Structure formats: structure tokens, C-alpha cells
Amino acid sequence: MECITTVNNNGIEEQHSDNINAANENNKDRLIEQERRILSGMRPSGKLHLGHLHGVLNTWKSLQQEYRCFFFVADWHALTTNYDYPQAIPEFIDDMTLDWLSIGIDPDISTIFVQSHIKEHAELNLIFSMITPVSWLERNPTYKEQQEELRQKDLATHGFLGYPVLQAADILIYKANKVPVGVDQLPHLELTREIARRFNYLYGETFPIPEPLLAQTPKVPGIDGRKMSKSYGNAIFISDSEEEVVRKVSEMITDTERKRKNDPGDPEKRCIAFNLHKLYIDKDRLCEIVEDCKGAKIGCVQCKRELADAINSFLTPIRERRREIEASKGTIKDILIKGRDVAREFSEATINEVKSALWGV
């Protein structure tokens, strides 16, 4: 190992090894890693469907090849709307994690963990709640929208009003500087950015200001034409069997103005099933389907059968991977424990830095 001799202010020779250079390189690597850190999560509120797959999970799958990713099961967030029946959440946690793994979220390169297993999320949420004005929360556009959408539930709770603060804690405890979001979620992230700025202003530069990583998410229609959603009862789930997929696709509404097979159709304007075709069938075949439908050469039953076959072909490797994971006893538990331990290292370091900034020690 090469050593360098220098003289300090007292004229005493000191030996500095190239460990200094190595330490500097390590610091640089840590900064680079922090600059490429992603945080995202999902609430365990039931089975995941094709909308989740194309809207979120495919994005995660690609991001984990480029970023240091933290993906968490947001079980505390699930309590904001399901506080009256929390007993179902543990089962949903395992089922959702299984879906993540089966579509290719890799625990060897991404950190997968459960939110409530990391107490620092709650601790930072409490600290942030002390500095977040209530007016910031009340102007959150999603607050009133969800209250209107879920009128059957009593959402006049402190937890529901303040869930964006917990969301900020989730992001900032790992000092994530990139957050994958859709356009409709930008107001949530902006509140996180405001909280980070306010903390930095009050107590000194501690948190990065996270930037949105806008994801191009296709609108996935349910079998009734509305946005695919568990609450609408119109979803095709990632875990559905081949038979269930065939049954659900057969129930889809097609061209309502096409009464008989011999009538010409217009799939691009009037067929709900055609919007799913775009996700699973190549462009050349799509053009053929349009021409055949307009020329009354193909019927809706045959067309939907082809769609069901395409979806099942897409889901076959996912189903096989799911069966392999289910057959490996303890796999999910072990992955979540491993993720917890990794996440805890980051969260503990951040909360210690926060406390130092707060108390000045």
C-alpha cells in the first residue's frame, strides 16, 4: 500500500495511506447512491389487478434496474380507510408481496419491507406533524375527493387528514430523491417537498427535496368499461386462474351498436374490449382485428376469446413463478425480515440525524 508523507502545522511528519482516497471514493459512491434512490409503496387492501400491474408494478420492475429502490407495504396507510376491519390486513400483506415477487420485483436488488416494521416512519411522522400547518392538509385535493368517494365510511379522523404527513415521512426517512408518481399524485408529492423545505429551514439542511418521476401509466379498463378497480367489482386479478380470466373477458361489453356478427363494427370508437387488446396484442394483429371487425369478418365472441388467450399467455409465467414461491415455505417471511433489517439501517441513521438537528446535539 502506497503511503504519502505530509507535515502538519507543528512540523511533525504524518503518514497518510491511500485509505484516504478510498474513503473519499466511498463517500462519493454513497452520494451517488442517494441521488439515485427511489421510494414507493402500496396499501394492502385486497388483491392486485391488471391496472396495478400496468400502472405501477411494471414501472417498479424497470426502475429497480436503474435505482436503489425501497418498496414497502403501507399497512399503516391501510388503516386510514380500513381501521374498522384491520384483521384482514396481515393476509393482504402476504398476498400482495406474493404478487410483487411473481411479476419480477427482485428482493436481491430491491428492499421490500412492511411499513409498520420500521418504527422510525411513525417517529418521523410525529415530528413532521408538529411543523405541518393544518391548512396544507385541508387544501389537499384528494382529501375531499376520497371523503366523497368513500361516503359509507367515517373518514373524519386525524389519521385520514394527516396521512400526507405520514407519506412524507415514508419518503424522507430514506432520503429518497425520486418518487414514481402519476400526474394525479403530484399534489401529494408537493406536500412532501414543502414539509422537507420547512424542516430544512427550521433546523438546517437535512433532507433532499424529492423530485417526481412521472410514470406513463396506461388507463386499464375493467370489464364494464370503467377504470379497473376492486371497489367496482370489474377487475381481472393478477392471481386469477385461466378459467376466471376467460369468464371475465367473456362478460366484457363490446360494440353495443353491433347486434349481429354480420353487422360492421367500429372497435376503435365503441368497443371496451379493444382497449385491453392494445395492451396484449401486437400492432399488426390489432390492425387486422380493426379491419376484420369493420368488415364483419370476425365476431365479438371470437374476438374476446382471442383477448382472453392473450391475457392468459401474458399471465402464465407470472402464475408459474407464484406457484414456485408459494411452494417455498417461509420465502415471503424471510424476504420481509431481510428487507426490514436493511430498511432499519437507513431509517435509524436518518432519525438520529433528525434528532441531532432538532436538539442541536
C-alpha positions as CSV (number, residue, x, y, z in Angstrom):
1,M,0.0,0.0,0.0
2,E,1.4,3.4,-1.0
3,C,1.8,5.9,1.7
4,I,2.1,9.7,1.5
5,T,4.2,11.8,4.0
6,T,2.9,15.2,4.9
7,V,3.9,17.8,7.6
8,N,1.3,19.2,9.9
9,N,1.2,22.7,11.4
10,N,3.5,21.7,14.2
11,G,6.2,20.5,11.8
12,I,5.5,16.8,12.7
13,E,5.6,14.3,9.8
14,E,2.4,12.3,9.4
15,Q,1.8,9.2,7.3
16,H,-1.4,9.1,5.2
17,S,-2.2,5.9,3.3
18,D,-4.3,5.8,0.2
19,N,-7.1,4.7,2.5
20,I,-8.0,8.4,2.5
21,N,-8.5,8.2,-1.2
22,A,-10.6,5.0,-0.8
23,A,-12.7,6.8,1.9
24,N,-13.3,9.7,-0.4
25,E,-14.4,7.3,-3.1
26,N,-16.7,5.6,-0.7
27,N,-18.3,8.9,0.2
28,K,-18.7,9.7,-3.4
29,D,-20.4,6.4,-4.0
30,R,-22.8,7.0,-1.1
31,L,-23.7,10.4,-2.6
32,I,-24.3,8.9,-6.0
33,E,-26.4,6.2,-4.5
34,Q,-28.5,8.8,-2.6
35,E,-29.0,10.7,-5.8
36,R,-30.5,7.6,-7.4
37,R,-32.7,6.4,-4.5
38,I,-36.4,5.5,-5.1
39,L,-39.2,5.0,-2.5
40,S,-42.7,3.8,-3.4
41,G,-45.4,1.7,-1.6
42,M,-48.8,0.2,-1.9
43,R,-51.6,-0.2,0.6
44,P,-52.5,-3.9,1.3
45,S,-56.3,-3.5,0.8
46,G,-57.0,-6.6,-1.4
47,K,-55.9,-8.5,-4.5
48,L,-53.9,-6.7,-7.2
49,H,-55.3,-6.5,-10.7
50,L,-54.1,-5.7,-14.2
51,G,-54.4,-2.0,-13.5
52,H,-51.9,-2.2,-10.8
53,L,-49.6,-4.3,-13.0
54,H,-49.5,-1.9,-15.9
55,G,-49.9,1.2,-13.8
56,V,-47.4,0.6,-11.0
57,L,-45.6,-2.7,-10.9
58,N,-44.2,-2.6,-14.4
59,T,-42.7,0.8,-13.6
60,W,-41.2,-0.6,-10.4
61,K,-39.8,-3.6,-12.3
62,S,-37.9,-1.3,-14.7
63,L,-36.8,1.2,-12.0
64,Q,-35.1,-1.4,-9.9
65,Q,-32.6,-1.9,-12.7
66,E,-31.5,1.7,-12.5
67,Y,-32.1,2.9,-9.0
68,R,-31.6,1.9,-5.3
69,C,-35.3,1.0,-4.7
70,F,-37.3,0.8,-1.5
71,F,-40.7,-0.8,-2.0
72,F,-42.9,-1.0,1.1
73,V,-46.2,-2.5,2.1
74,A,-48.1,0.5,3.5
75,D,-50.1,-1.2,6.2
76,W,-50.4,1.9,8.4
77,H,-51.8,3.8,5.4
78,A,-54.3,0.9,5.0
79,L,-55.7,1.8,8.5
80,T,-56.7,5.3,7.3
81,T,-59.7,3.8,5.5
82,N,-59.9,0.2,6.9
83,Y,-59.5,1.0,10.6
84,D,-62.8,-0.8,11.3
85,Y,-61.5,-4.1,10.0
86,P,-57.8,-4.4,10.4
87,Q,-57.9,-8.2,10.8
88,A,-57.7,-8.7,7.0
89,I,-54.6,-6.6,6.6
90,P,-52.0,-9.3,7.5
91,E,-53.4,-11.7,4.9
92,F,-53.4,-8.9,2.3
93,I,-49.7,-8.2,3.1
94,D,-48.6,-11.7,2.2
95,D,-50.8,-11.9,-0.9
96,M,-49.6,-8.5,-2.2
97,T,-46.0,-9.3,-1.6
98,L,-46.5,-12.6,-3.5
99,D,-47.9,-10.6,-6.4
100,W,-44.9,-8.3,-6.4
101,L,-42.4,-11.2,-6.4
102,S,-44.3,-13.1,-9.1
103,I,-44.2,-10.2,-11.6
104,G,-40.4,-9.7,-11.0
105,I,-39.8,-7.4,-8.1
106,D,-36.4,-8.8,-7.1
107,P,-35.6,-8.8,-3.3
108,D,-31.9,-9.3,-4.2
109,I,-31.7,-5.8,-5.7
110,S,-34.6,-4.0,-4.1
111,T,-35.5,-3.6,-0.5
112,I,-39.0,-5.0,0.2
113,F,-40.5,-4.4,3.7
114,V,-43.6,-3.7,5.8
115,Q,-44.1,-0.1,6.9
116,S,-45.1,-0.9,10.5
117,H,-42.0,-3.0,11.0
118,I,-39.9,0.3,10.9
119,K,-40.9,2.4,13.9
120,E,-38.9,5.4,12.5
121,H,-41.7,6.0,10.0
122,A,-44.1,6.7,12.9
123,E,-41.5,8.7,14.8
124,L,-40.7,11.0,11.8
125,N,-44.4,11.3,11.1
126,L,-44.9,12.6,14.6
127,I,-42.1,15.1,14.3
128,F,-43.4,16.4,10.9
129,S,-46.9,16.7,12.3
130,M,-45.6,19.3,14.7
131,I,-44.4,21.6,11.9
132,T,-47.1,21.0,9.2
133,P,-49.9,23.6,9.1
134,V,-53.4,22.2,9.1
135,S,-54.2,24.4,6.1
136,W,-51.7,22.5,4.0
137,L,-53.6,19.3,4.7
138,E,-57.0,20.7,4.2
139,R,-56.2,22.0,0.7
140,N,-55.0,18.6,-0.4
141,P,-57.4,17.9,-3.3
142,T,-57.5,14.1,-2.6
143,Y,-58.8,14.7,0.9
144,K,-62.3,15.8,-0.1
145,E,-62.3,13.6,-3.2
146,Q,-61.8,10.4,-1.1
147,Q,-64.3,11.6,1.5
148,E,-66.9,11.9,-1.3
149,E,-65.9,8.6,-2.9
150,L,-66.0,6.7,0.4
151,R,-69.1,8.3,1.9
152,Q,-70.0,5.0,3.6
153,K,-67.0,5.3,5.8
154,D,-66.4,7.8,8.6
155,L,-63.2,9.5,7.5
156,A,-63.4,12.5,9.8
157,T,-60.3,11.2,11.6
158,H,-56.9,12.7,12.5
159,G,-55.2,9.9,10.7
160,F,-57.0,10.4,7.4
161,L,-56.5,14.2,7.4
162,G,-52.8,13.7,8.2
163,Y,-51.9,10.8,6.0
164,P,-49.9,13.0,3.6
165,V,-47.6,13.8,6.6
166,L,-47.0,10.0,7.1
167,Q,-46.4,9.8,3.4
168,A,-43.8,12.5,3.6
169,A,-42.1,10.5,6.5
170,D,-42.1,7.4,4.4
171,I,-40.3,9.1,1.6
172,L,-37.9,11.3,3.6
173,I,-36.8,8.7,6.1
174,Y,-34.8,7.1,3.3
175,K,-33.8,10.4,1.8
176,A,-35.3,9.3,-1.5
177,N,-34.9,12.0,-4.1
178,K,-37.0,10.4,-6.8
179,V,-40.6,9.2,-6.3
180,P,-42.5,7.5,-9.1
181,V,-46.0,9.1,-9.4
182,G,-48.8,9.6,-11.8
183,V,-49.9,13.2,-12.7
184,D,-52.8,12.9,-10.3
185,Q,-50.4,12.2,-7.4
186,L,-48.3,15.3,-7.9
187,P,-50.1,17.3,-5.2
188,H,-49.2,14.6,-2.6
189,L,-45.5,14.8,-3.5
190,E,-45.6,18.6,-3.5
191,L,-46.7,18.5,0.1
192,T,-43.8,16.2,0.9
193,R,-41.5,18.8,-0.7
194,E,-43.0,21.6,1.3
195,I,-42.5,19.6,4.6
196,A,-38.9,18.9,3.7
197,R,-38.2,22.6,2.9
198,R,-39.9,23.7,6.1
199,F,-37.8,21.2,8.2
200,N,-34.6,22.3,6.5
201,Y,-35.5,26.0,7.0
202,L,-36.2,25.5,10.7
203,Y,-33.4,23.1,11.7
204,G,-30.8,23.1,8.9
205,E,-30.3,21.2,5.7
206,T,-31.3,17.6,6.5
207,F,-33.5,16.3,3.7
208,P,-33.2,16.2,-0.1
209,I,-36.2,17.8,-1.9
210,P,-37.6,14.7,-3.7
211,E,-38.4,15.1,-7.4
212,P,-41.3,13.4,-9.2
213,L,-40.5,10.6,-11.6
214,L,-43.6,10.8,-13.8
215,A,-44.7,7.4,-14.9
216,Q,-46.6,6.9,-18.2
217,T,-49.4,4.7,-16.9
218,P,-52.0,3.4,-19.4
219,K,-55.6,3.5,-18.4
220,V,-56.7,-0.1,-18.0
221,P,-60.5,-0.6,-18.4
222,G,-62.4,-3.0,-16.2
223,I,-64.8,-5.5,-17.7
224,D,-67.6,-2.9,-17.5
225,G,-65.6,-0.1,-19.2
226,R,-64.9,2.0,-16.1
227,K,-61.4,2.2,-14.7
228,M,-60.4,-1.2,-13.4
229,S,-60.9,-1.2,-9.6
230,K,-61.6,-3.7,-6.8
231,S,-64.3,-1.4,-5.5
232,Y,-66.2,-1.5,-8.8
233,G,-66.1,-5.3,-9.0
234,N,-64.8,-5.1,-12.5
235,A,-61.2,-6.3,-12.1
236,I,-59.1,-9.1,-13.6
237,F,-56.7,-10.0,-10.9
238,I,-53.1,-11.0,-11.4
239,S,-53.8,-14.2,-9.4
240,D,-56.9,-15.1,-11.4
241,S,-56.9,-18.6,-12.9
242,E,-57.2,-19.1,-16.7
243,E,-60.8,-20.0,-16.3
244,E,-61.6,-16.9,-14.3
245,V,-59.9,-14.7,-17.0
246,V,-61.9,-16.4,-19.8
247,R,-65.1,-15.9,-17.8
248,K,-64.5,-12.2,-17.0
249,V,-63.4,-11.3,-20.6
250,S,-66.5,-13.1,-22.0
251,E,-68.6,-10.7,-19.9
252,M,-67.0,-7.6,-21.3
253,I,-69.1,-5.1,-23.2
254,T,-68.1,-4.8,-26.9
255,D,-69.7,-2.7,-29.7
256,T,-73.2,-2.1,-28.4
257,E,-74.3,-1.0,-31.9
258,R,-73.2,-4.3,-33.4
259,K,-76.2,-6.6,-32.9
260,R,-75.2,-9.5,-35.1
261,K,-71.9,-10.9,-36.4
262,N,-72.7,-9.7,-39.9
263,D,-73.0,-6.1,-38.8
264,P,-69.9,-4.0,-39.3
265,G,-68.3,-2.7,-36.1
266,D,-66.0,0.1,-35.0
267,P,-63.7,-1.2,-32.3
268,E,-61.6,1.9,-32.0
269,K,-64.5,4.0,-31.1
270,R,-67.1,1.8,-29.4
271,C,-65.5,-1.4,-28.1
272,I,-64.4,-1.6,-24.5
273,A,-62.6,-4.9,-25.0
274,F,-60.5,-3.3,-27.7
275,N,-58.8,-1.1,-25.2
276,L,-57.5,-4.2,-23.4
277,H,-56.4,-5.7,-26.8
278,K,-54.0,-2.8,-27.1
279,L,-52.0,-4.0,-24.1
280,Y,-51.7,-7.6,-25.0
281,I,-51.8,-8.0,-28.8
282,D,-49.2,-6.7,-31.3
283,K,-49.9,-3.8,-33.6
284,D,-50.1,-5.9,-36.8
285,R,-52.7,-8.1,-35.3
286,L,-54.6,-5.1,-33.9
287,C,-54.8,-3.7,-37.4
288,E,-56.2,-7.0,-38.7
289,I,-58.8,-7.0,-35.9
290,V,-59.9,-3.5,-36.8
291,E,-60.3,-4.4,-40.4
292,D,-62.0,-7.7,-39.7
293,C,-64.4,-6.1,-37.3
294,K,-65.3,-3.2,-39.6
295,G,-65.7,-5.7,-42.4
296,A,-67.9,-8.0,-40.3
297,K,-65.3,-10.9,-40.8
298,I,-64.9,-11.6,-37.0
299,G,-67.5,-11.8,-34.3
300,C,-67.3,-10.3,-30.8
301,V,-67.2,-13.8,-29.2
302,Q,-64.2,-14.9,-31.2
303,C,-62.5,-11.5,-30.6
304,K,-62.9,-11.8,-26.8
305,R,-61.7,-15.4,-26.9
306,E,-58.5,-14.2,-28.5
307,L,-58.2,-11.5,-25.9
308,A,-58.6,-13.9,-23.1
309,D,-55.9,-16.2,-24.6
310,A,-53.5,-13.3,-24.9
311,I,-54.0,-12.2,-21.3
312,N,-53.6,-15.8,-20.1
313,S,-50.4,-16.2,-22.2
314,F,-49.1,-13.0,-20.5
315,L,-50.0,-14.2,-17.0
316,T,-48.7,-17.8,-17.5
317,P,-45.1,-17.1,-16.4
318,I,-46.4,-15.0,-13.5
319,R,-48.6,-17.8,-12.3
320,E,-45.7,-20.3,-12.5
321,R,-43.5,-18.0,-10.5
322,R,-46.3,-17.5,-8.0
323,R,-46.6,-21.3,-7.5
324,E,-42.9,-21.7,-7.1
325,I,-42.8,-19.0,-4.3
326,E,-45.8,-20.5,-2.6
327,A,-44.1,-23.9,-2.6
328,S,-41.1,-22.4,-0.8
329,K,-42.2,-22.2,2.8
330,G,-41.1,-19.1,4.6
331,T,-40.0,-17.3,1.5
332,I,-42.1,-14.2,2.0
333,K,-41.4,-14.0,5.7
334,D,-37.7,-14.3,5.1
335,I,-37.8,-11.6,2.4
336,L,-39.7,-9.2,4.6
337,I,-37.3,-9.8,7.5
338,K,-34.3,-9.2,5.3
339,G,-36.0,-6.0,3.9
340,R,-36.8,-4.8,7.4
341,D,-33.2,-5.1,8.5
342,V,-31.9,-3.2,5.5
343,A,-34.6,-0.5,5.8
344,R,-33.9,-0.2,9.5
345,E,-30.2,0.7,8.9
346,F,-31.2,3.6,6.7
347,S,-34.2,4.8,8.9
348,E,-32.2,4.7,12.1
349,A,-29.4,6.8,10.6
350,T,-31.9,9.4,9.3
351,I,-33.8,9.6,12.6
352,N,-30.6,10.1,14.5
353,E,-29.7,12.9,12.1
354,V,-33.1,14.5,12.6
355,K,-32.9,14.4,16.4
356,S,-29.4,16.0,16.2
357,A,-30.9,18.8,14.0
358,L,-33.8,19.2,16.4
359,W,-32.0,19.3,19.7
360,G,-28.7,20.7,18.4
361,V,-26.6,17.8,19.9
